[in-house]
Amino acid sequence: MTAPRKLHIKSYGCQMNVYDAQRMVDTLAPEGFVETANADDADLVILNTCHIREKASEKVYSELGKLRVAKAEAAQAGRTMNVVVAGCVAQAEGNEIIRRAPVVDVVVGPQSYHNLPALLKQAKAGGRALDTEFPVEDKFSFLPPPKPAAIRARGISSFVTVQEGCDKFCTFCVVPYTRGSEVSRPVAKIIDDVQRLADNGVREITLIGQNVNGYHGDGPDGRPWALGTLLYRLAEIPGIARLRYSTSHPRDVEDTLIAAHRDLPALMPFVHLPVQSGSDRILAAMNRKHTTEDYRRVIDRFRDARQDIAFTSDFIVGFPGETEEDFAATLALVTQIGYAGAYSFKYSPRPGTPAADLQETVSQADMDERLVRLQNLIDSQQSAFNAATIGRTVDVLFERPARNPGQIVGRTAYLQPAHVMASDDIIGQVLPVTIESLERYSLLGSLARDSLASAPVANSPVPPVLQPVVSQSVSSHTVTGA
């Protein structure tokens, strides 16, 4: 009987990469691979890379330097270690990786990892293998479904990819070049995936895509379905208690999605809606295809449909040409909208993107100072949002034992971690919790034992910090994620 081979995957970046890593495990399971948390004793190490953040390539080469040592030590011990670079850095710099890093056996892009078994065999026979094409065939048609044991081991929450690629071509973003144009999976395939997950104990589904609300997959009626229509159908699957989606573009929020937030108790009132800047001049330079007024109108549509909805966003500071007045418009927009949290970054050029050819006009010192001001404002809003839960009773989906003995941790509708003292038989249940205190970003409370125990509380009023601020209109010049 052949001993299983050990597989270690290190993923960087977005939720899509987390999902892709799991599907690589599923793809390699029939080849006899099992996961290990230790790269040093692995037979196969995969770096699943992301090209969105600053110095992404340098991080990959640094990691490959460590793996070169581990691979040499394995060889001295009479063991073969293979190294694969996958993901968006692989797609963007495949030939350069082959040239610079002899330790790498296989380079594979995010649309081709279903070919991993064949690529590993090719590398074994011929030395090395490279696949960074955008294949005509749908990789999802070739990926084996995860085994029931693997689904159960991954917990009660799961990602499901429904859409890949992006056609927006924001000037700062590499996604259209590394993930390709927008492609949506057929509705029937997604229903099959979600049904399989539900049958094996998954209670929460997050639909993911580079531009997830641009979803337009073929429906069983022969017509393309929008994301909202898909959510209505998935809400009918028994066992699925919560639905989420990420990441959205403000231009693609259509009416059925708004209606789904109004009508579906399972659809969580929590939306990640990147805006990137509060200046219309900078938004135009970013090719975002929306203005700040467009963005505010979208926020209003969501809030009109469901009063307890909350938002997170993405921001870039220091984009080429950004003035202090542009940045002030960003602060004003954040103040006006009121966020439950946000991701914010200093601008850094990505080779091959249009913005990389722009002259950088904002000094690193100014970028640092602006980022601190923006993050302080966002942190104050997030802290107020969390503090507003103290004394309230909120629904929590319990996920796993916490680090502290006797504690179980779950998440609220707004993804806030919540800890209670309880037995682990509550894992997988949605239960009301009375929040008693706050520890950094975590909520501490106790299970509600009164009549609320059988009543949903998802429609309780949104904390005050998220209500729109009534102010003068934000002026702008005549400004990752989606």
C-alpha positions as CSV (number, residue, x, y, z in Angstrom):
1,M,0.0,0.0,0.0
2,T,1.5,3.3,-1.1
3,A,2.0,5.9,1.7
4,P,0.2,9.2,1.1
5,R,2.3,12.1,-0.2
6,K,2.3,15.3,1.8
7,L,1.0,18.6,0.3
8,H,1.6,22.1,1.7
9,I,-0.2,25.1,0.2
10,K,0.6,28.7,1.2
11,S,-2.0,31.1,-0.1
12,Y,-1.7,34.9,-0.3
13,G,-4.3,37.6,-0.8
14,C,-8.0,37.3,-1.6
15,Q,-10.8,35.0,-0.8
16,M,-10.6,33.6,-4.3
17,N,-7.2,32.3,-3.5
18,V,-8.4,30.6,-0.4
19,Y,-11.1,28.9,-2.5
20,D,-8.6,28.0,-5.2
21,A,-6.2,26.5,-2.7
22,Q,-9.0,24.2,-1.5
23,R,-9.8,23.1,-5.0
24,M,-6.1,22.4,-5.6
25,V,-6.3,20.0,-2.6
26,D,-9.4,18.4,-4.1
27,T,-7.6,18.0,-7.5
28,L,-4.5,16.4,-6.0
29,A,-6.3,14.1,-3.6
30,P,-6.9,11.4,-6.2
31,E,-3.1,11.5,-6.8
32,G,-2.5,10.5,-3.2
33,F,-1.7,13.8,-1.7
34,V,-2.8,14.8,1.8
35,E,-2.4,18.3,3.4
36,T,0.4,19.1,5.9
37,A,0.9,22.3,7.8
38,N,4.7,22.0,7.6
39,A,6.4,22.9,4.4
40,D,9.7,21.3,5.4
41,D,8.4,17.7,5.3
42,A,6.1,18.2,2.3
43,D,6.6,16.3,-0.9
44,L,4.8,19.1,-2.8
45,V,4.8,22.8,-1.9
46,I,2.4,25.2,-3.7
47,L,2.7,29.0,-3.4
48,N,-0.7,30.3,-4.4
49,T,0.2,33.9,-5.1
50,C,-1.6,37.3,-5.3
51,H,-0.4,40.2,-7.5
52,I,-2.6,42.9,-5.9
53,R,-0.5,44.1,-3.0
54,E,2.8,45.9,-3.0
55,K,6.0,43.9,-3.6
56,A,4.1,40.7,-4.4
57,S,6.8,39.3,-6.6
58,E,9.6,40.0,-4.1
59,K,7.6,38.1,-1.4
60,V,7.4,35.1,-3.7
61,Y,11.1,35.1,-4.5
62,S,11.9,35.5,-0.8
63,E,9.7,32.4,-0.1
64,L,11.3,30.5,-2.9
65,G,14.7,31.2,-1.4
66,K,13.6,29.4,1.8
67,L,12.2,26.5,-0.3
68,R,15.5,26.2,-2.1
69,V,17.1,25.3,1.2
70,A,14.3,23.0,2.2
71,K,14.4,21.2,-1.2
72,A,18.1,20.7,-0.9
73,E,17.8,19.3,2.6
74,A,15.0,16.9,1.4
75,A,17.3,15.7,-1.4
76,Q,20.1,15.0,1.0
77,A,17.6,12.9,3.0
78,G,16.7,10.9,-0.1
79,R,13.4,12.6,-0.6
80,T,12.0,14.5,-3.6
81,M,10.3,17.8,-3.0
82,N,8.4,19.5,-5.8
83,V,7.7,23.3,-5.8
84,V,4.8,24.9,-7.7
85,V,4.1,28.6,-8.1
86,A,0.4,29.2,-8.8
87,G,-2.0,32.2,-8.9
88,C,-1.7,35.7,-10.2
89,V,2.0,36.2,-9.9
90,A,2.5,33.0,-11.8
91,Q,0.2,34.3,-14.5
92,A,1.9,37.7,-14.8
93,E,5.5,36.5,-14.5
94,G,5.6,32.9,-15.5
95,N,8.6,32.9,-17.8
96,E,10.5,35.2,-15.4
97,I,9.9,32.8,-12.5
98,I,11.2,29.9,-14.6
99,R,14.3,32.0,-15.5
100,R,15.1,33.3,-12.0
101,A,14.1,30.4,-9.7
102,P,15.5,27.0,-10.7
103,V,13.9,25.6,-7.5
104,V,10.4,25.8,-9.2
105,D,9.2,22.7,-11.0
106,V,5.8,24.0,-12.2
107,V,4.3,27.4,-12.8
108,V,0.6,27.5,-13.3
109,G,-1.9,30.4,-13.7
110,P,-5.2,30.7,-11.8
111,Q,-7.3,29.4,-14.8
112,S,-5.2,26.3,-15.3
113,Y,-4.7,24.6,-11.9
114,H,-7.0,21.8,-12.9
115,N,-4.0,20.6,-15.0
116,L,-1.8,20.3,-12.0
117,P,-1.6,16.4,-12.1
118,A,-0.5,16.5,-15.7
119,L,1.9,19.3,-15.2
120,L,3.6,17.5,-12.3
121,K,4.0,14.5,-14.5
122,Q,5.4,16.7,-17.3
123,A,7.9,18.2,-14.9
124,K,9.0,14.8,-13.7
125,A,9.6,13.7,-17.2
126,G,11.1,16.8,-18.7
127,G,12.4,18.9,-15.8
128,R,9.9,21.8,-15.6
129,A,6.4,22.8,-16.7
130,L,4.7,26.1,-17.4
131,D,1.0,26.8,-18.1
132,T,-0.3,30.4,-18.0
133,E,-2.7,30.2,-20.9
134,F,-6.4,31.3,-20.6
135,P,-7.9,27.9,-21.7
136,V,-11.1,27.8,-23.7
137,E,-12.5,25.1,-21.5
138,D,-14.1,25.9,-18.1
139,K,-11.7,24.6,-15.4
140,F,-14.6,24.0,-13.1
141,S,-15.8,21.2,-15.5
142,F,-12.5,19.4,-14.8
143,L,-12.2,19.9,-11.1
144,P,-13.4,16.9,-9.0
145,P,-15.9,17.7,-6.3
146,P,-14.5,17.8,-2.7
147,K,-14.9,14.6,-0.7
148,P,-17.5,14.7,2.1
149,A,-14.7,14.3,4.7
150,A,-12.9,17.3,3.3
151,I,-16.0,19.5,3.3
152,R,-16.7,18.6,7.0
153,A,-13.1,19.2,7.9
154,R,-13.2,22.8,6.5
155,G,-16.0,23.9,8.8
156,I,-19.5,25.2,8.6
157,S,-18.7,28.2,6.3
158,S,-17.6,27.8,2.7
159,F,-16.7,29.9,-0.4
160,V,-18.2,29.1,-3.7
161,T,-16.8,30.8,-6.9
162,V,-19.6,32.0,-9.2
163,Q,-17.7,34.4,-11.4
164,E,-14.1,35.1,-12.3
165,G,-12.3,37.9,-14.1
166,C,-13.1,41.6,-14.6
167,D,-13.9,43.8,-17.6
168,K,-13.7,47.2,-15.7
169,F,-10.0,47.8,-16.4
170,C,-9.4,50.2,-13.5
171,T,-6.0,51.8,-14.3
172,F,-4.3,50.6,-11.1
173,C,-5.5,46.9,-11.2
174,V,-3.9,43.8,-12.6
175,V,-6.9,41.5,-12.4
176,P,-8.1,41.8,-16.0
177,Y,-4.6,40.7,-17.0
178,T,-4.1,37.9,-14.5
179,R,-7.7,36.5,-14.2
180,G,-9.0,37.4,-17.7
181,S,-12.3,38.7,-18.8
182,E,-15.5,38.2,-16.9
183,V,-16.9,34.6,-17.0
184,S,-19.9,33.4,-15.0
185,R,-20.6,29.8,-14.0
186,P,-23.9,28.2,-14.9
187,V,-26.6,28.4,-12.3
188,A,-27.1,24.6,-12.2
189,K,-23.4,24.0,-11.4
190,I,-23.5,26.5,-8.5
191,I,-26.7,24.9,-7.1
192,D,-25.0,21.5,-7.3
193,D,-21.9,22.8,-5.4
194,V,-24.0,24.5,-2.7
195,Q,-26.3,21.5,-2.3
196,R,-23.3,19.2,-1.8
197,L,-21.9,21.6,0.8
198,A,-25.2,21.8,2.6
199,D,-25.6,18.0,2.6
200,N,-22.2,17.8,4.5
201,G,-22.9,20.3,7.2
202,V,-22.0,23.7,5.7
203,R,-24.4,26.4,7.0
204,E,-23.0,29.6,5.5
205,I,-22.1,30.2,1.8
206,T,-20.1,33.2,0.5
207,L,-20.4,33.6,-3.2
208,I,-17.1,35.1,-4.6
209,G,-15.9,36.6,-7.7
210,Q,-13.6,39.5,-8.8
211,N,-16.8,41.3,-9.8
212,V,-19.4,39.1,-8.2
213,N,-22.4,41.3,-8.7
214,G,-21.6,41.3,-12.4
215,Y,-22.7,37.7,-12.4
216,H,-24.6,36.6,-15.5
217,G,-24.6,32.8,-15.5
218,D,-26.9,30.7,-17.7
219,G,-30.0,29.8,-15.8
220,P,-32.2,26.7,-16.2
221,D,-34.7,28.8,-18.1
222,G,-32.1,29.4,-20.8
223,R,-31.6,33.1,-19.9
224,P,-28.7,34.7,-18.0
225,W,-29.5,35.1,-14.3
226,A,-28.3,38.1,-12.2
227,L,-26.7,37.7,-8.8
228,G,-29.9,38.6,-7.0
229,T,-31.9,35.9,-8.9
230,L,-29.2,33.3,-8.0
231,L,-29.4,34.3,-4.3
232,Y,-33.2,33.8,-4.3
233,R,-32.7,30.2,-5.6
234,L,-29.8,29.4,-3.2
235,A,-31.9,30.6,-0.2
236,E,-34.3,27.7,-1.0
237,I,-31.6,25.0,-0.3
238,P,-32.3,23.4,3.1
239,G,-29.6,23.8,5.7
240,I,-28.1,27.0,4.4
241,A,-28.7,29.6,7.1
242,R,-26.6,32.4,5.8
243,L,-25.7,33.8,2.4
244,R,-23.0,36.4,1.6
245,Y,-21.2,37.6,-1.5
246,S,-18.0,39.6,-2.3
247,T,-16.5,41.6,-4.0
248,S,-19.0,44.0,-5.7
249,H,-18.6,47.0,-8.1
250,P,-20.8,50.0,-7.6
251,R,-21.7,50.1,-11.3
252,D,-23.3,46.6,-11.2
253,V,-25.8,46.8,-8.4
254,E,-29.0,45.8,-10.1
255,D,-32.5,45.8,-8.8
256,T,-32.9,42.1,-8.1
257,L,-29.9,42.3,-5.7
258,I,-31.4,45.1,-3.8
259,A,-34.7,43.2,-3.7
260,A,-32.9,40.1,-2.4
261,H,-31.6,42.1,0.6
262,R,-35.1,43.2,1.3
263,D,-36.7,39.8,1.0
264,L,-34.2,37.1,2.1
265,P,-33.6,36.6,5.8
266,A,-30.6,34.3,4.9
267,L,-28.9,37.1,3.0
268,M,-26.7,39.0,5.5
269,P,-27.1,42.8,5.7
270,F,-23.4,43.3,5.1
271,V,-21.9,44.5,1.8
272,H,-18.4,45.1,0.7
273,L,-18.6,47.9,-1.8
274,P,-15.2,49.4,-2.8
275,V,-15.2,53.1,-3.8
276,Q,-11.4,53.7,-3.7
277,S,-11.5,57.5,-3.5
278,G,-13.9,60.3,-2.6
279,S,-12.7,62.6,-5.4
280,D,-14.4,62.4,-8.7
281,R,-11.3,63.7,-10.4
282,I,-9.3,60.7,-9.0
283,L,-12.1,58.3,-9.7
284,A,-11.9,59.3,-13.4
285,A,-8.1,58.9,-13.4
286,M,-8.7,55.4,-11.9
287,N,-11.2,54.6,-14.7
288,R,-13.7,53.5,-12.0
289,K,-16.7,54.4,-14.2
290,H,-18.7,55.9,-11.3
291,T,-18.8,59.2,-9.4
292,T,-19.1,59.8,-5.7
293,E,-22.7,60.7,-6.3
294,D,-23.3,57.4,-8.1
295,Y,-21.8,55.6,-5.1
296,R,-24.0,57.5,-2.6
297,R,-27.1,56.7,-4.6
298,V,-26.2,53.0,-4.5
299,I,-25.7,53.1,-0.8
300,D,-29.1,54.8,-0.4
301,R,-30.8,52.1,-2.5
302,F,-29.4,49.4,-0.1
303,R,-30.5,51.4,2.9
304,D,-33.9,52.0,1.6
305,A,-34.4,48.2,1.2
306,R,-33.0,47.3,4.6
307,Q,-32.3,49.6,7.4
308,D,-29.9,47.4,9.3
309,I,-27.4,47.1,6.4
310,A,-23.8,47.9,7.0
311,F,-20.9,48.5,4.6
312,T,-17.2,48.0,4.2
313,S,-15.0,49.4,1.4
314,D,-11.6,49.7,-0.1
315,F,-9.5,52.9,-0.4
316,I,-6.3,53.9,-2.2
317,V,-4.4,56.9,-0.9
318,G,-1.7,58.7,-2.9
319,F,-2.9,57.8,-6.4
320,P,-0.9,59.8,-9.0
321,G,-2.2,63.3,-9.1
322,E,-4.1,63.2,-5.7
323,T,-4.0,66.5,-4.0
324,E,-4.8,67.4,-0.4
325,E,-8.2,68.5,-1.6
326,D,-8.8,65.2,-3.3
327,F,-7.9,63.4,-0.1
328,A,-10.1,65.7,2.0
329,A,-13.0,64.6,-0.3
330,T,-12.2,61.0,0.6
331,L,-12.4,61.8,4.3
332,A,-15.6,63.6,3.8
333,L,-17.1,60.6,2.0
334,V,-16.1,58.2,4.7
335,T,-17.7,60.5,7.3
336,Q,-20.9,60.8,5.3
337,I,-21.3,57.1,4.6
338,G,-20.2,55.6,7.9
339,Y,-18.5,52.2,7.6
340,A,-18.3,49.2,9.7
341,G,-14.7,48.7,8.5
342,A,-12.6,49.2,5.4
343,Y,-9.3,48.2,3.8
344,S,-7.0,51.1,2.9
345,F,-3.6,51.1,1.2
346,K,-1.0,53.4,-0.2
347,Y,-0.9,53.4,-3.9
348,S,1.9,51.3,-5.5
349,P,2.2,50.8,-9.3
350,R,1.6,47.4,-10.8
351,P,3.7,46.7,-13.9
352,G,1.6,46.5,-17.1
353,T,-1.2,48.6,-15.8
354,P,-2.0,52.1,-17.3
355,A,-1.4,53.8,-13.9
356,A,2.1,52.5,-13.8
357,D,3.0,54.9,-16.6
358,L,1.7,57.9,-14.6
359,Q,4.1,60.2,-12.8
360,E,3.8,59.7,-9.1
361,T,3.2,63.1,-7.5
362,V,2.5,62.2,-3.9
363,S,5.6,61.7,-1.7
364,Q,5.9,58.6,0.5
365,A,5.7,60.9,3.5
366,D,2.5,62.4,2.4
367,M,1.1,58.9,1.6
368,D,2.0,57.7,5.0
369,E,0.4,60.7,6.7
370,R,-2.8,60.5,4.7
371,L,-3.1,56.8,5.3
372,V,-2.8,57.3,9.0
373,R,-5.6,59.9,9.0
374,L,-7.8,57.7,6.9
375,Q,-7.3,54.6,9.0
376,N,-7.8,56.6,12.2
377,L,-11.2,57.7,10.9
378,I,-12.2,54.2,9.7
379,D,-11.0,52.7,13.0
380,S,-13.1,55.2,15.0
381,Q,-16.2,54.2,13.0
382,Q,-15.5,50.5,13.4
383,S,-14.9,50.9,17.1
384,A,-18.2,52.8,17.5
385,F,-20.0,50.2,15.4
386,N,-18.7,47.4,17.6
387,A,-19.4,49.3,20.8
388,A,-23.0,49.9,19.8
389,T,-23.7,46.1,20.1
390,I,-23.0,46.1,23.8
391,G,-26.3,45.4,25.6
392,R,-28.0,44.2,22.4
393,T,-29.0,40.7,21.5
394,V,-27.7,39.6,18.1
395,D,-27.8,36.4,16.1
396,V,-24.5,34.5,16.0
397,L,-23.6,31.5,13.8
398,F,-21.2,29.4,15.9
399,E,-18.2,28.0,14.1
400,R,-15.6,26.4,16.3
401,P,-14.0,26.2,19.8
402,A,-12.1,29.4,20.7
403,R,-8.6,29.5,22.1
404,N,-9.8,30.0,25.6
405,P,-11.0,26.7,27.2
406,G,-14.8,26.4,27.3
407,Q,-15.4,29.2,24.8
408,I,-17.1,28.8,21.5
409,V,-16.7,31.5,18.8
410,G,-19.0,32.5,16.0
411,R,-19.8,35.5,13.9
412,T,-22.6,38.0,13.8
413,A,-24.4,39.1,10.6
414,Y,-21.6,41.7,10.3
415,L,-18.7,39.1,10.6
416,Q,-17.8,40.3,14.1
417,P,-16.3,37.4,16.1
418,A,-18.4,36.7,19.2
419,H,-17.3,34.5,22.1
420,V,-19.6,32.7,24.6
421,M,-19.0,30.1,27.3
422,A,-20.9,27.0,26.0
423,S,-20.5,23.4,24.9
424,D,-19.4,22.6,21.4
425,D,-22.7,21.1,20.5
426,I,-23.8,24.7,19.5
427,I,-21.4,24.7,16.6
428,G,-23.4,25.1,13.4
429,Q,-26.3,26.7,15.1
430,V,-27.5,30.3,14.8
431,L,-28.4,31.4,18.3
432,P,-29.2,34.8,20.0
433,V,-26.4,36.2,22.1
434,T,-26.5,39.1,24.5
435,I,-23.4,41.1,24.0
436,E,-21.8,42.2,27.4
437,S,-18.4,43.6,26.5
438,L,-15.9,44.2,23.8
439,E,-12.3,43.0,23.7
440,R,-10.4,44.7,20.8
441,Y,-12.4,43.6,17.7
442,S,-14.2,40.7,19.4
443,L,-17.6,40.7,21.1
444,L,-18.0,38.8,24.4
445,G,-21.5,37.7,25.6
446,S,-23.7,34.9,26.8
447,L,-26.4,32.9,25.1
448,A,-29.9,34.4,25.5
449,R,-32.1,32.2,27.6
450,D,-35.4,34.1,27.4
451,S,-38.1,34.2,24.8
452,L,-35.6,35.6,22.3
453,A,-34.0,32.1,22.0
454,S,-36.5,31.1,19.3
455,A,-36.9,34.4,17.6
456,P,-34.6,35.8,14.9
457,V,-33.2,39.3,15.6
458,A,-31.5,40.0,12.3
459,N,-33.8,42.9,11.6
460,S,-32.9,44.9,14.7
461,P,-32.0,48.5,14.1
462,V,-28.5,49.2,12.7
463,P,-26.1,50.8,15.2
464,P,-26.1,54.6,15.0
465,V,-22.6,55.0,13.5
466,L,-23.9,53.5,10.2
467,Q,-26.7,56.0,9.7
468,P,-25.9,58.5,6.9
469,V,-24.4,61.8,8.1
470,V,-26.5,64.8,7.1
471,S,-23.9,67.3,5.8
472,Q,-23.1,69.7,3.0
473,S,-22.5,68.0,-0.3
474,V,-18.8,66.9,-0.8
475,S,-17.1,69.0,-3.4
476,S,-14.6,67.5,-5.9
477,H,-12.6,68.7,-8.8
478,T,-14.1,69.9,-12.4
479,V,-11.4,59.7,-6.3
480,T,-7.9,44.4,-3.1
481,G,-11.1,44.7,-4.9
482,A,-13.6,45.7,-7.5
